[in-house]
Each structure stands twice: as C-alpha cells, then as structure tokens.
Amino acid sequence: MGILQNTTPANLRIDYGTAYNYIGPEAPKKTFWQKLGTGLAKFMSFAGPIGAAVTAVALPGIGLPIAAGLYGLTRFSNDKLYQSQIKDNIEMSSQPQPTSVQFPGLFDTNPLSAGQQATEFMAPSSYDAQIGDVIIQRDSAHQEAVTNF
C-alpha cells in the first residue's frame, strides 16, 4: 500500500478482479523452517489417510498398528496446520485495515468536467474537435442510461 500512497488517480490502474490483493492485509512472512513445517503438515493431511488405509490392507498383522500411527500423525498435522492458519489470520487482522475503496459505478457523477480531469492522455491539437465530440457523446449516453434505468 505504501507504493500507491502518493499516486494520482490519473496514474492508478486497478484490476477489479484482483483488487483485494492490492488493498487487503499482507500475509506474514514465514521463515524457511515454518514453510517446511507447513508443507509437511499439508502433505500429511492429504497423504496420511491414504497411507493408513493402504498400510492396513497391504501389511497383514503389523499394518494395523502402523495405520493407527499414521492416523494419529494425520490428526496431529491437521491440528498444527489449523493452529498455523489461525496464527496467520490473527497477525493479518492486527495489521491496519485499508480504508474502503469505491469504484465508480453507473450513478456516480464526477464533479469535474472532462476538461478539468487530470489524465495522462495527450493528443495532437488537430484532433481536439473529434475528442470533444466523443466526450459529449459519452456524457449524453451516460445521462441517457441513468434516466432509462
């Protein structure tokens, strides 16, 4: 958010589909060991029940205690993964929340006229008449859409 702080509206472009990625709280940075632990917990959460079922059937006699151990390890990894996610969510919620961001809609009106609004668009002076016609047509189409809504 610090990069966008001094950006004028003329230079700001936001993809509406991924706007939350820009304005939402950032996930806390994890160390290598935290990433490794989270990855192992995710792997065990997925592969543990499969391994327990296969081991119980494939190894008669000793397979059942091994399957019980894998099941317990799966439960332990699920609990640790849940605790890690809760901890990350608490850290993210303690960050300062962004102010509400509103995107212009159909009924929003701009107090500035088209000529007063700052933009990065530059055109040769020979095109001024055509650009003015486009702006007028756009404004009239906007007014017509509002009245016919």
C-alpha positions in Angstrom: 0.0 0.0 0.0 3.0 2.3 0.5 3.8 2.5 -3.1 0.3 3.6 -4.1 0.1 6.3 -1.4 1.3 9.2 -3.5 -0.1 8.1 -6.8 -2.5 10.4 -8.5 -5.8 9.0 -9.8 -4.6 9.6 -13.4 -1.8 7.1 -12.9 -3.6 4.5 -10.8 -5.0 1.4 -12.6 -6.6 -1.4 -10.6 -7.7 -4.7 -11.9 -11.2 -5.1 -10.4 -10.9 -8.9 -10.3 -7.7 -8.8 -8.1 -8.3 -5.6 -6.2 -8.3 -7.4 -2.9 -4.7 -8.4 -3.5 -3.7 -4.8 -3.6 -5.7 -3.4 -0.7 -6.0 -6.4 1.7 -3.7 -7.2 4.5 -0.4 -8.9 3.6 0.3 -12.4 4.8 3.0 -12.6 7.4 6.5 -13.6 6.2 7.5 -17.1 7.2 11.0 -18.5 7.8 12.3 -21.5 5.8 11.5 -23.8 8.7 7.9 -22.5 9.1 7.4 -23.1 5.4 8.8 -26.6 5.6 6.6 -27.4 8.6 3.5 -26.1 6.9 4.3 -28.0 3.7 4.9 -31.3 5.7 1.6 -30.7 7.6 -0.3 -30.2 4.3 1.3 -33.3 2.8 0.4 -35.4 5.9 -3.1 -34.1 5.9 -3.6 -35.3 2.4 -1.4 -38.5 2.2 -1.8 -39.7 5.8 -5.3 -41.2 5.5 -4.4 -42.8 2.1 -1.2 -44.3 3.6 -3.1 -45.6 6.6 -5.7 -47.3 4.5 -3.2 -48.9 2.2 -0.9 -50.0 5.0 -3.7 -51.6 7.0 -4.6 -53.8 3.9 -1.1 -54.3 2.4 0.7 -55.4 5.6 -1.2 -58.1 7.4 -0.5 -58.3 11.1 1.8 -55.2 11.6 -0.1 -53.0 9.2 -2.9 -52.1 11.6 -0.6 -50.6 14.3 1.2 -48.6 11.6 -2.1 -47.4 10.1 -3.2 -46.3 13.6 0.1 -44.4 14.0 -0.3 -42.7 10.6 -3.9 -41.8 11.5 -2.6 -40.2 14.8 0.1 -38.4 12.8 -2.5 -37.1 10.4 -4.6 -35.8 13.2 -1.6 -34.1 14.8 -0.6 -32.5 11.4 -4.2 -31.3 10.9 -4.2 -29.6 14.3 -0.8 -27.9 13.7 -1.9 -26.7 10.3 -5.1 -25.3 11.8 -3.1 -23.5 14.5 -0.7 -22.1 11.9 -3.6 -20.7 9.9 -5.3 -19.2 13.0 -2.0 -17.6 13.9 -1.6 -16.1 10.4 -5.1 -14.8 10.4 -4.6 -13.1 13.8 -1.4 -11.5 12.6 -3.2 -10.3 9.4 -6.2 -8.9 11.4 -3.8 -7.0 13.6 -2.5 -5.0 10.6 -4.1 -1.7 9.9 -7.1 -2.2 7.7 -7.3 -0.1 4.5 -10.0 2.5 4.1 -12.9 1.5 2.0 -12.2 1.6 -1.7 -15.1 2.5 -4.0 -15.0 2.1 -7.7 -17.1 4.4 -9.9 -20.5 3.0 -11.0 -23.4 3.9 -13.2 -24.9 6.5 -10.9 -21.6 8.1 -9.8 -21.2 11.6 -11.0 -17.9 13.3 -11.4 -17.8 16.9 -10.1 -15.0 17.8 -12.5 -15.8 18.4 -16.2 -14.0 16.3 -18.8 -11.5 19.1 -19.5 -10.6 19.6 -15.8 -9.9 16.0 -15.0 -6.2 15.2 -15.0 -5.2 12.4 -17.3 -2.1 11.1 -19.0 -3.7 11.2 -22.4 -2.2 13.6 -24.9 -3.4 14.1 -28.4 -2.4 16.5 -31.3 -4.4 19.7 -31.3 -5.8 18.7 -34.7 -7.9 16.0 -33.0 -9.5 18.4 -30.4 -12.8 18.6 -32.2 -13.2 14.8 -32.6 -12.2 14.2 -29.0 -14.7 16.8 -27.8 -17.5 15.1 -29.8 -16.6 11.7 -28.2 -16.7 13.2 -24.7 -20.0 14.9 -25.4 -21.5 11.6 -26.8 -20.2 9.7 -23.8 -21.7 12.2 -21.4 -25.1 12.1 -23.2 -25.0 8.3 -23.3 -24.3 8.2 -19.6 -27.2 10.6 -18.8 -29.5 8.5 -21.1 -28.5 5.3 -19.3 -29.3 6.9 -15.9 -32.7 8.2 -17.0 -33.7 5.0 -18.7 -32.5 2.7 -15.9 
